[in-house]
Amino acid sequence: MQIKIFEDEKLNTEFFHGTNFIKVFSSYSKPLVIKDIKGDIIYMNEQARTLRLSTNDDICMSFNEELPDEIKALNKSGLLSINKIINTRPVNLISQKKYFQIETITLFNDFGLFNGTLVIFFDMTKIAENIIKIAKINNYKTYDELTGFLLKEQFDEIAEKEAERCKRYGVTFSVACFSFENLVLIGQSYGQEKLNKLIKYYGMFLNQKFRKTDYLFRFDFNDFYAILTHTDLDVALIKFKKIKKSISEAVKFNGALQPVLYYGISEFDIKRHFKNWGILVDEAKLEFEKNKTFNFRKF
């Protein structure tokens, strides 16, 4: 691939009809590359230059390269979207793999015609390494066997990733804490096998009700969480209200003993939660306790 990076500010200013890449992108914190209509690199910010100098790999040759099985597994699970691995040059005889999520933005000229591509490198190395480490500790087990939900070890990494996404794009997400009342009594009355079948059914049911972009977690026996991406509080509340009704209609037991869904939801707020999104989880738990107490008093 030909690289004809324009060092001259005048050239950068004239290209793409007045866009001054140096002024616009020089302080951007992520590695950033701009390609022209032919695919030639015409600009790199300082972070991209540093990344290029740290490796013998061509950082922009291809974003569709063959990935290791462990990274394919991560991508398939929806935990991450890694599409570029860069091998850094050895430091003290030790080289390092860096895992990147690449996002591209199509650039258009004043006539609405394709005029180039903006390429941004998001370094997901730390998150990827932590998830791989956790998967190895759990014998590559990242999902709960009964429900098919993610395990609690995945929650922190995904919540942090969503918080970063909200900061970049100005979107929001909601966290829900939920459980099923009477599961213990159902197990005592009908036996463990029937209880396991019920929990498995709930897992299949909920996986169908949520979008592929949402995340469901099983923390403990009857301790569940959900991260609803691009979803504000009002929408999340409507969704869980419908799910609670549909679950009560789908599963019926003889007598007064019935499984009941209780939930609490909190919406991500960048000013309050970005530096400590654990508060977001605590708020969801608090709402859960309020709703549960209210229902007990009601009945």
Secondary structure, 3 states (H helix, E strand, C coil): CCECCCCCHHHHHHCCCCCCHHHHHCCCCCCEEEECCCCCEEEECHHHHHHHHCECCCCCCCCCCCCCHHHHHHHHHCCCCCCEEEEECCECCECCEEEEEEEEEEEECCCCCEEEEEEEEEECHHHHHHHHHHHHHCCCCCECCCCCCEEHHHHHHHHHHHHHHHHHHCCCEEEEEEEEECHHHHHHHHCHHHHHHHHHHHHHHHHHHCCCCCEEEEEECCEEEEEEECCCHHHHHHHHHHHHHHHHHHCCCCCCCCCEEEEEEEECCHHHHCCCCHHHHHHHHHHHHHHHHHHHHHC
